[in-house]
Amino acid sequence: MKNKFKSITIAFLFIAICPKVVLSQTIQMVFTSDAHYGITRAKFRGDTAVASYIVNAALIKQVNNLPNSMIPTDGGINSGKLVGGIDYVVEGGDIANRMEAPIQSAAASWAQFVNDYMGSLNVKGHDGKPAQLFMVPGNHDITNAIGFAKPMSPPTDPSSMVNIYNLMLKPAKPLTNESYDYAVDKINYAHNIHGIHFMFITLWPDSAERIWMQKDLDTVASTTPIIIFTHDEPNCESKHFTNPMPPHNMTVKNKFQNLVEENYKEGYVAGKGEDATNEEQRGLVKFLKIHPNIKAYFHGNTNYNQFYTYTGPDNDVKLPVFRVDSPMKGEHSAKDETLLSFQLISIDPKTEDLTVRECLWNTKPLSADNNIVFGKSATVSLKVN
Protein backbone atom coordinates (compact mmCIF):
# COMPACT_ATOMS: atom_id res chain seq x y z
CA MET A 1 0.00 0.00 0.00
CA LYS A 2 2.89 2.37 0.88
CA ASN A 3 4.55 1.67 -2.49
CA LYS A 4 1.30 2.40 -4.32
CA PHE A 5 0.93 5.71 -2.43
CA LYS A 6 4.54 6.55 -3.19
CA SER A 7 3.99 5.92 -6.92
CA ILE A 8 0.94 8.17 -6.99
CA THR A 9 2.86 10.93 -5.15
CA ILE A 10 5.74 10.73 -7.64
CA ALA A 11 3.28 10.89 -10.54
CA PHE A 12 1.66 14.04 -9.17
CA LEU A 13 5.06 15.62 -8.55
CA PHE A 14 6.11 14.82 -12.13
CA ILE A 15 2.97 16.44 -13.51
CA ALA A 16 3.50 19.50 -11.30
CA ILE A 17 7.10 19.89 -12.45
CA CYS A 18 6.34 19.06 -16.11
CA PRO A 19 2.89 20.54 -16.84
CA LYS A 20 3.40 20.15 -20.60
CA VAL A 21 2.85 16.42 -20.20
CA VAL A 22 -0.79 17.19 -19.46
CA LEU A 23 -1.47 20.56 -21.07
CA SER A 24 0.47 20.69 -24.33
CA GLN A 25 -1.24 17.89 -26.27
CA THR A 26 -2.23 19.18 -29.66
CA ILE A 27 -4.90 17.50 -31.76
CA GLN A 28 -3.31 16.79 -35.13
CA MET A 29 -5.09 15.65 -38.27
CA VAL A 30 -4.17 15.05 -41.89
CA PHE A 31 -6.87 16.13 -44.33
CA THR A 32 -7.02 14.98 -47.95
CA SER A 33 -9.86 14.47 -50.38
CA ASP A 34 -10.93 13.20 -53.80
CA ALA A 35 -8.79 10.09 -54.09
CA HIS A 36 -10.78 9.13 -57.23
CA TYR A 37 -9.76 5.50 -57.51
CA GLY A 38 -10.42 4.21 -60.99
CA ILE A 39 -8.89 6.99 -63.10
CA THR A 40 -5.36 7.90 -64.16
CA ARG A 41 -3.11 10.95 -63.87
CA ALA A 42 -1.70 12.23 -67.14
CA LYS A 43 1.80 12.49 -65.64
CA PHE A 44 3.36 11.40 -62.37
CA ARG A 45 7.01 10.93 -61.44
CA GLY A 46 8.25 10.46 -64.96
CA ASP A 47 5.47 8.19 -66.13
CA THR A 48 2.24 8.79 -68.04
CA ALA A 49 -1.35 7.55 -67.54
CA VAL A 50 -0.53 6.63 -63.96
CA ALA A 51 -3.23 4.67 -62.11
CA SER A 52 -4.88 6.24 -59.08
CA TYR A 53 -3.79 3.44 -56.76
CA ILE A 54 -0.15 4.24 -57.54
CA VAL A 55 -0.59 7.97 -56.88
CA ASN A 56 -2.59 7.45 -53.68
CA ALA A 57 -0.03 4.93 -52.41
CA ALA A 58 2.67 7.57 -52.92
CA LEU A 59 0.57 10.11 -50.99
CA ILE A 60 0.13 7.68 -48.08
CA LYS A 61 3.86 7.04 -48.01
CA GLN A 62 4.43 10.77 -47.58
CA VAL A 63 1.78 10.97 -44.85
CA ASN A 64 3.70 8.21 -43.06
CA ASN A 65 6.85 10.36 -43.28
CA LEU A 66 5.10 13.50 -41.99
CA PRO A 67 5.74 12.95 -38.23
CA ASN A 68 9.49 13.31 -38.80
CA SER A 69 9.13 16.61 -40.65
CA MET A 70 10.10 19.91 -39.05
CA ILE A 71 7.37 22.54 -38.98
CA PRO A 72 8.61 25.94 -40.18
CA THR A 73 8.72 28.92 -37.83
CA ASP A 74 5.47 30.41 -39.07
CA GLY A 75 3.89 31.55 -35.82
CA GLY A 76 1.27 28.79 -35.85
CA ILE A 77 0.71 25.94 -33.43
CA ASN A 78 3.87 23.84 -32.87
CA SER A 79 5.86 26.33 -34.92
CA GLY A 80 9.49 25.25 -35.27
CA LYS A 81 8.89 21.75 -33.86
CA LEU A 82 8.72 18.25 -35.24
CA VAL A 83 5.24 17.31 -36.41
CA GLY A 84 5.12 14.26 -34.16
CA GLY A 85 1.85 12.46 -33.51
CA ILE A 86 -0.95 12.32 -36.09
CA ASP A 87 -4.14 11.47 -34.22
CA TYR A 88 -6.59 11.40 -37.13
CA VAL A 89 -6.64 11.18 -40.93
CA VAL A 90 -9.69 12.58 -42.73
CA GLU A 91 -10.72 11.62 -46.27
CA GLY A 92 -13.12 14.17 -47.75
CA GLY A 93 -14.95 11.99 -50.27
CA ASP A 94 -14.94 10.83 -53.88
CA ILE A 95 -13.08 7.72 -52.88
CA ALA A 96 -14.39 5.97 -56.01
CA ASN A 97 -14.67 7.77 -59.31
CA ARG A 98 -18.03 7.74 -61.07
CA MET A 99 -18.41 4.46 -62.98
CA GLU A 100 -18.80 5.81 -66.52
CA ALA A 101 -17.15 3.34 -68.90
CA PRO A 102 -14.34 2.38 -68.80
CA ILE A 103 -14.05 3.34 -65.11
CA GLN A 104 -13.94 0.36 -62.73
CA SER A 105 -16.70 -0.49 -60.27
CA ALA A 106 -17.05 1.21 -56.89
CA ALA A 107 -16.31 -2.17 -55.29
CA ALA A 108 -12.95 -2.39 -57.06
CA SER A 109 -12.11 1.19 -56.12
CA TRP A 110 -13.05 0.61 -52.50
CA ALA A 111 -10.74 -2.43 -52.31
CA GLN A 112 -7.82 -0.30 -53.55
CA PHE A 113 -8.68 2.47 -51.06
CA VAL A 114 -8.68 -0.04 -48.19
CA ASN A 115 -5.27 -1.34 -49.26
CA ASP A 116 -3.74 2.15 -49.15
CA TYR A 117 -5.60 4.13 -46.49
CA MET A 118 -6.11 1.25 -44.05
CA GLY A 119 -3.45 -1.27 -44.96
CA SER A 120 -0.49 1.03 -45.59
CA LEU A 121 -1.22 4.05 -43.37
CA ASN A 122 0.92 3.66 -40.24
CA VAL A 123 1.03 7.05 -38.50
CA LYS A 124 0.25 7.07 -34.79
CA GLY A 125 -1.35 9.56 -32.46
CA HIS A 126 -0.05 11.15 -29.29
CA ASP A 127 -1.41 8.14 -27.39
CA GLY A 128 0.74 5.75 -29.44
CA LYS A 129 -2.29 4.19 -31.11
CA PRO A 130 -2.81 4.10 -34.91
CA ALA A 131 -4.39 7.26 -36.27
CA GLN A 132 -8.16 7.01 -36.54
CA LEU A 133 -9.57 7.35 -40.05
CA PHE A 134 -12.62 9.55 -40.59
CA MET A 135 -14.46 9.65 -43.93
CA VAL A 136 -17.29 11.51 -45.61
CA PRO A 137 -18.78 10.60 -49.00
CA GLY A 138 -18.37 12.64 -52.16
CA ASN A 139 -20.69 13.24 -55.09
CA HIS A 140 -19.09 10.40 -57.11
CA ASP A 141 -19.57 7.94 -54.24
CA ILE A 142 -23.24 8.90 -53.97
CA THR A 143 -23.84 8.85 -57.73
CA ASN A 144 -22.43 5.33 -57.92
CA ALA A 145 -25.01 4.33 -55.31
CA ILE A 146 -28.11 6.00 -56.78
CA GLY A 147 -27.41 6.19 -60.53
CA PHE A 148 -26.65 8.90 -63.06
CA ALA A 149 -28.17 10.51 -66.14
CA LYS A 150 -25.41 9.05 -68.30
CA PRO A 151 -24.82 5.27 -68.49
CA MET A 152 -22.66 3.63 -65.85
CA SER A 153 -21.38 0.08 -65.63
CA PRO A 154 -22.76 -1.40 -63.47
CA PRO A 155 -25.77 0.97 -63.34
CA THR A 156 -25.35 1.26 -59.57
CA ASP A 157 -22.83 0.07 -57.00
CA PRO A 158 -23.15 1.46 -53.44
CA SER A 159 -20.01 -0.30 -52.16
CA SER A 160 -18.15 2.79 -51.01
CA MET A 161 -21.26 4.32 -49.39
CA VAL A 162 -22.08 1.08 -47.56
CA ASN A 163 -18.55 0.62 -46.30
CA ILE A 164 -18.14 4.24 -45.20
CA TYR A 165 -21.46 4.00 -43.35
CA ASN A 166 -20.56 0.78 -41.58
CA LEU A 167 -17.09 1.96 -40.59
CA MET A 168 -18.07 5.43 -39.40
CA LEU A 169 -21.51 4.81 -37.84
CA LYS A 170 -20.92 1.22 -36.67
CA PRO A 171 -24.56 0.10 -36.84
CA ALA A 172 -25.61 -2.94 -34.81
CA LYS A 173 -26.68 -4.55 -38.07
CA PRO A 174 -24.22 -3.58 -40.81
CA LEU A 175 -25.67 -2.42 -44.10
CA THR A 176 -25.25 -4.45 -47.26
CA ASN A 177 -25.34 -3.35 -50.88
CA GLU A 178 -28.78 -4.93 -51.10
CA SER A 179 -30.20 -3.19 -48.02
CA TYR A 180 -28.64 0.24 -48.62
CA ASP A 181 -31.11 3.12 -49.12
CA TYR A 182 -29.57 6.54 -49.71
CA ALA A 183 -32.80 8.30 -48.74
CA VAL A 184 -32.44 6.84 -45.25
CA ASP A 185 -28.80 5.89 -44.78
CA LYS A 186 -27.04 9.25 -44.64
CA ILE A 187 -23.46 9.32 -43.39
CA ASN A 188 -23.76 11.86 -40.56
CA TYR A 189 -21.81 11.51 -37.31
CA ALA A 190 -19.98 13.62 -34.75
CA HIS A 191 -17.12 13.31 -32.25
CA ASN A 192 -16.17 15.38 -29.23
CA ILE A 193 -12.37 15.59 -29.05
CA HIS A 194 -10.72 17.52 -26.22
CA GLY A 195 -13.58 19.98 -25.99
CA ILE A 196 -13.98 20.50 -29.76
CA HIS A 197 -17.10 19.16 -31.53
CA PHE A 198 -16.38 17.71 -34.97
CA MET A 199 -19.29 17.14 -37.37
CA PHE A 200 -18.97 14.92 -40.44
CA ILE A 201 -21.89 15.26 -42.85
CA THR A 202 -23.11 14.01 -46.20
CA LEU A 203 -22.03 16.22 -49.11
CA TRP A 204 -23.42 19.67 -48.12
CA PRO A 205 -25.46 21.14 -45.23
CA ASP A 206 -28.73 21.48 -47.15
CA SER A 207 -32.10 21.86 -45.43
CA ALA A 208 -32.40 18.10 -44.85
CA GLU A 209 -28.89 17.77 -43.45
CA ARG A 210 -29.51 20.72 -41.17
CA ILE A 211 -32.33 18.81 -39.45
CA TRP A 212 -29.80 16.18 -38.35
CA MET A 213 -27.24 18.86 -37.54
CA GLN A 214 -29.69 20.74 -35.34
CA LYS A 215 -30.56 17.59 -33.37
CA ASP A 216 -26.86 16.95 -32.86
CA LEU A 217 -26.15 20.55 -31.83
CA ASP A 218 -29.02 20.44 -29.34
CA THR A 219 -26.69 18.21 -27.30
CA VAL A 220 -23.72 20.58 -27.58
CA ALA A 221 -23.09 23.60 -25.36
CA SER A 222 -23.25 26.95 -27.16
CA THR A 223 -19.73 27.66 -25.86
CA THR A 224 -18.25 24.57 -27.55
CA PRO A 225 -16.36 25.22 -30.82
CA ILE A 226 -17.69 23.27 -33.81
CA ILE A 227 -15.75 22.20 -36.91
CA ILE A 228 -17.52 20.81 -40.00
CA PHE A 229 -16.04 18.35 -42.48
CA THR A 230 -17.96 17.70 -45.69
CA HIS A 231 -17.36 17.29 -49.41
CA ASP A 232 -18.87 20.35 -51.08
CA GLU A 233 -17.79 23.96 -50.64
CA PRO A 234 -20.16 26.34 -48.79
CA ASN A 235 -21.33 27.96 -52.05
CA CYS A 236 -22.21 24.49 -53.39
CA GLU A 237 -23.00 23.36 -56.92
CA SER A 238 -26.53 23.64 -58.28
CA LYS A 239 -26.31 20.32 -60.14
CA HIS A 240 -25.93 18.51 -56.82
CA PHE A 241 -29.47 19.51 -55.80
CA THR A 242 -32.61 17.55 -56.60
CA ASN A 243 -34.55 18.31 -59.76
CA PRO A 244 -37.57 20.35 -58.54
CA MET A 245 -39.84 19.17 -61.36
CA PRO A 246 -41.84 15.98 -60.61
CA PRO A 247 -41.01 13.14 -61.01
CA HIS A 248 -37.61 14.63 -60.07
CA ASN A 249 -35.71 12.57 -62.61
CA MET A 250 -32.09 13.10 -63.63
CA THR A 251 -31.48 13.86 -67.30
CA VAL A 252 -28.57 15.02 -69.39
CA LYS A 253 -30.63 18.09 -70.25
CA ASN A 254 -31.57 19.24 -66.76
CA LYS A 255 -28.12 18.29 -65.37
CA PHE A 256 -29.39 17.55 -61.86
CA GLN A 257 -27.78 14.70 -59.93
CA ASN A 258 -30.22 14.49 -56.97
CA LEU A 259 -27.40 14.18 -54.45
CA VAL A 260 -28.90 16.35 -51.71
CA GLU A 261 -32.57 16.08 -50.74
CA GLU A 262 -33.32 19.77 -51.10
CA ASN A 263 -35.06 20.72 -54.34
CA TYR A 264 -33.31 23.34 -56.40
CA LYS A 265 -35.19 26.63 -56.05
CA GLU A 266 -33.87 28.73 -58.92
CA GLY A 267 -35.08 27.01 -62.07
CA TYR A 268 -35.68 23.70 -63.78
CA VAL A 269 -32.15 23.36 -65.18
CA ALA A 270 -29.04 23.45 -63.01
CA GLY A 271 -27.42 26.87 -63.17
CA LYS A 272 -23.78 27.82 -63.41
CA GLY A 273 -21.53 29.84 -61.12
CA GLU A 274 -21.66 30.76 -57.43
CA ASP A 275 -24.75 32.95 -57.90
CA ALA A 276 -26.74 29.94 -59.10
CA THR A 277 -27.27 28.75 -55.50
CA ASN A 278 -27.86 32.05 -53.68
CA GLU A 279 -31.24 30.99 -52.29
CA GLU A 280 -29.91 27.64 -51.07
CA GLN A 281 -26.91 29.35 -49.48
CA ARG A 282 -29.14 31.76 -47.60
CA GLY A 283 -30.60 28.80 -45.74
CA LEU A 284 -27.09 27.78 -44.69
CA VAL A 285 -26.21 31.34 -43.67
CA LYS A 286 -29.29 31.51 -41.45
CA PHE A 287 -28.16 28.29 -39.76
CA LEU A 288 -24.64 29.67 -39.25
CA LYS A 289 -26.05 32.77 -37.59
CA ILE A 290 -28.07 30.62 -35.19
CA HIS A 291 -24.91 28.67 -34.36
CA PRO A 292 -22.02 31.16 -34.15
CA ASN A 293 -19.92 28.47 -32.46
CA ILE A 294 -19.44 26.86 -35.90
CA LYS A 295 -15.90 28.13 -36.31
CA ALA A 296 -14.38 26.27 -39.28
CA TYR A 297 -15.44 24.35 -42.40
CA PHE A 298 -13.29 21.87 -44.38
CA HIS A 299 -14.11 20.58 -47.88
CA GLY A 300 -12.89 19.04 -51.14
CA ASN A 301 -14.84 18.68 -54.41
CA THR A 302 -13.25 21.58 -56.32
CA ASN A 303 -9.70 20.85 -55.39
CA TYR A 304 -6.76 23.09 -54.64
CA ASN A 305 -5.22 24.38 -51.44
CA GLN A 306 -7.06 27.47 -50.28
CA PHE A 307 -7.71 29.19 -46.95
CA TYR A 308 -10.57 31.64 -47.28
CA THR A 309 -13.55 33.26 -45.58
CA TYR A 310 -17.07 32.37 -46.65
CA THR A 311 -19.26 35.47 -46.48
CA GLY A 312 -22.46 34.16 -48.05
CA PRO A 313 -24.34 35.66 -51.02
CA ASP A 314 -25.18 38.81 -49.01
CA ASN A 315 -21.82 39.27 -47.25
CA ASP A 316 -23.42 38.92 -43.83
CA VAL A 317 -21.47 36.02 -42.31
CA LYS A 318 -17.79 35.17 -41.81
CA LEU A 319 -16.77 31.52 -41.67
CA PRO A 320 -13.15 30.34 -42.02
CA VAL A 321 -13.02 27.69 -44.76
CA PHE A 322 -10.25 25.31 -45.81
CA ARG A 323 -10.28 23.75 -49.28
CA VAL A 324 -7.93 20.81 -49.90
CA ASP A 325 -6.19 19.47 -52.99
CA SER A 326 -6.79 16.10 -54.71
CA PRO A 327 -4.07 13.61 -55.67
CA MET A 328 -5.92 12.97 -58.95
CA LYS A 329 -8.11 15.94 -59.87
CA GLY A 330 -6.47 19.03 -58.41
CA GLU A 331 -7.36 22.15 -60.37
CA HIS A 332 -3.69 23.16 -60.45
CA SER A 333 -1.83 20.01 -59.37
CA ALA A 334 -3.39 17.94 -62.17
CA LYS A 335 -1.25 19.98 -64.55
CA ASP A 336 1.73 20.59 -62.24
CA GLU A 337 2.48 17.63 -59.99
CA THR A 338 4.86 19.67 -57.83
CA LEU A 339 1.76 21.39 -56.41
CA LEU A 340 0.25 18.17 -55.03
CA SER A 341 -0.66 18.70 -51.40
CA PHE A 342 -2.64 17.64 -48.37
CA GLN A 343 -3.22 19.57 -45.15
CA LEU A 344 -1.90 19.23 -41.61
CA ILE A 345 -4.44 20.49 -39.07
CA SER A 346 -3.15 21.34 -35.59
CA ILE A 347 -5.52 22.37 -32.80
CA ASP A 348 -4.53 23.57 -29.34
CA PRO A 349 -7.52 22.78 -27.08
CA LYS A 350 -6.15 25.01 -24.33
CA THR A 351 -5.84 28.20 -26.37
CA GLU A 352 -8.61 27.16 -28.78
CA ASP A 353 -6.49 28.01 -31.80
CA LEU A 354 -6.38 26.10 -35.10
CA THR A 355 -3.51 26.11 -37.59
CA VAL A 356 -3.78 24.57 -41.05
CA ARG A 357 -0.64 24.00 -43.11
CA GLU A 358 -0.29 23.04 -46.74
CA CYS A 359 1.93 19.97 -47.10
CA LEU A 360 3.45 19.83 -50.60
CA TRP A 361 4.36 16.18 -50.97
CA ASN A 362 5.79 15.91 -54.50
CA THR A 363 7.98 18.98 -55.12
CA LYS A 364 10.85 16.86 -56.48
CA PRO A 365 9.05 14.15 -58.49
CA LEU A 366 12.19 12.48 -59.86
CA SER A 367 14.39 12.82 -56.78
CA ALA A 368 14.99 10.40 -53.93
CA ASP A 369 15.01 13.51 -51.72
CA ASN A 370 11.32 14.14 -52.32
CA ASN A 371 10.51 15.26 -48.79
CA ILE A 372 7.45 17.18 -47.66
CA VAL A 373 7.71 20.95 -48.07
CA PHE A 374 5.40 23.15 -46.04
CA GLY A 375 3.62 25.78 -48.10
CA LYS A 376 0.97 28.23 -46.96
CA SER A 377 -0.38 28.27 -43.42
CA ALA A 378 -3.27 29.96 -41.63
CA THR A 379 -4.20 30.20 -37.96
CA VAL A 380 -7.71 31.03 -36.76
CA SER A 381 -9.30 31.25 -33.34
CA LEU A 382 -11.98 28.74 -32.32
CA LYS A 383 -12.99 30.78 -29.29
CA VAL A 384 -16.71 31.39 -28.96
CA ASN A 385 -17.40 35.01 -28.09
C-alpha positions, 0 to 999 in steps of 0.5 A: 500500500505504501509503495502504491501511495509513493507511486501516486505521489511521484506521478503528481510531482512529475505532472506538477514539475512538467505541466506540458505532459498534461497541457500541451497535447495538440490535436493533429489531423491530416486532411485529404480528399478526392482520391478518385480510384479508378482513373489515371493521372496524365503524368506522375514521377516520370510516367504517363497515364498513372493509375490512381492506386499508384498515386494514392499509395505515394501520398500515403507514403508521404503521410507516413513520413510526416511525423518526422518533418520539421514545422517551419517557424510560421507563428502557428501551433507547434511552430518550429517543432517536429510534427510528431503524432498524427491522431486522425486522418480525414478523407473528404470523399470521392473515394471511387470515381463515377463508374462511366465506362471504362471506369472500374466499379465502386467495389474495385475502387473501395478495395484499392482504397482499403489497401492504401488508407487502411493497410499502408497508413501507419502514423500514430497519435499522441497516445501511441495508437494508430491514427483514426480514419474519418471519412465523408462521402463525395458526389461520385460515391453517392452517384455510384449508389443512386445512378446517373443521367449518363450510363454507368457500368454497373448501373449502380454500385453502393459499395463505397457508401455502404462501407463508409457508413458501416465503418463510421456509424458502426450500426448494430446490423451492418448495411449491405449493398442490397439493403442500402437506401440513400434516402435513409442511410445518410453518413452523418456523425460527430465526435467530441475531441478535447472539448472540440465538436467535430461534425462529419456530414453528407455532401453539403449542409442542405435543409435536410442535413440541417435537421440532423445537424440541429438535433446533434447541436441540441446536445452541444453547449453553445460555448463549444467550438464546432468544426464541420467536415464535408465534401462540397464547398459552402457555395455548393453546386446547383447540379448537386441539388434535386430536380424540382420538377416531378417526377424529379428525374435526372437527365442530361438536359436538366443536369441535376444529380439528386445528391442532396434532398433539397429541391433546387429553387432557382429554375428547372435546369441546373445553373452555373456559377456561385450565384446559381445557389444564392437561395440555397446558401441563404438557408445555410447562412441563417443556420450559421447565424443561429450557431455562431460556435461553428468556427471552421469548415473543411471541404474538397470537391473543387480541389486546390489548397485554399484558406478563405472566408465564406461570407455568403451571397449577401456578405453577412457572415464570416466563416473560415473555410479550408479547401484541400487538394486532390491527388488525382483531380487538383485544379492546379496540381493535375497539370503541375504535380509539384503542387500536389498537397494535403493539409496538416491540421493542428488544434490547441484545445487550451488556447482554442487556436487552429492552424492549417498547413499546406503539405506539398508532398511531390515537389521533387518528383524524380528525386529520392530527396522528395521530402514534404515541403510546407507551403501556406499556413493559416491560424484562426481562433476557435474561441466562442465570443 
